[in-house]
């Protein structure tokens, strides 16, 4: 009994198709990264502003807690 195996055909159409799929995946990945790291991305800008505001509020609360500890 022999074990069957698939012989990959060396057709130029299959090779071009595989390269096309690889290029498409690479373009998708690069464009995705560029979009979400872009300063023109409104969602990113709003999220950054919200995080900065939250950081300021947490720093104020921390200062208040430190003052309360000093007053004890």
N, C-alpha and C positions, 0 to 999 in steps of 0.2 A: 504494500500500500504506500502510495506517495502522498505527501502533503501538498495540496494545491496552493498556489500563490499567484498573486496578480502581477503581471508584467506591465509596468508603466509604459504606455506608448510614447514614442518620441515625436509626436506630431507637432509641427510648429504652431498650429492653432491652439493646442492645449498649453503650450509654453507661453505664448503671447497672452492667453486668457489668464493664466496663473500670475504672470507679471502685472497684468492690468488690475487684478484683484488686490495684489500686494500694494501697488501704487495708490489705489483708491483707499485702502485702509490707512496708509501712511498720510495721505492728504487729509482724511477725516481726523486723525489723531492730532496732526499739527494745527489744523484750523480750530479744533476744539480747544486746544491749549491756548492758542493766540487769542481767541474770543474771550475766554474767561479770565485771562490775565490782562485784558485790554483796559486802559483807563476810560474808554468810552462805554464800557458795559455799565448800564444804569443800575442793574441789580447789585453788582460788585461795589459801586460807589455808595449806594444806599446802605448796604450791609456794613461797609467800612465806617460810615458815619454813625450807624447805630452802635457798633462795637466801641467806637471812641467815646460816645456818650455814656455807654454802660461802664466803661473803664473809669471815666471821671466820677460817676456816681459811686462806684465801689471804692475809689480812692478817698472820696469825701467821707464815706461811712467808716473806712479804716482809720482815718485821722480822728474822727469823733470817738471811736472805740479806744484809740490810744490815749486821747485826752481824758476819757472817763477812767481808764486804768491809772493814769498819773494822779488823778484826783482822789483815788481810794486811799 
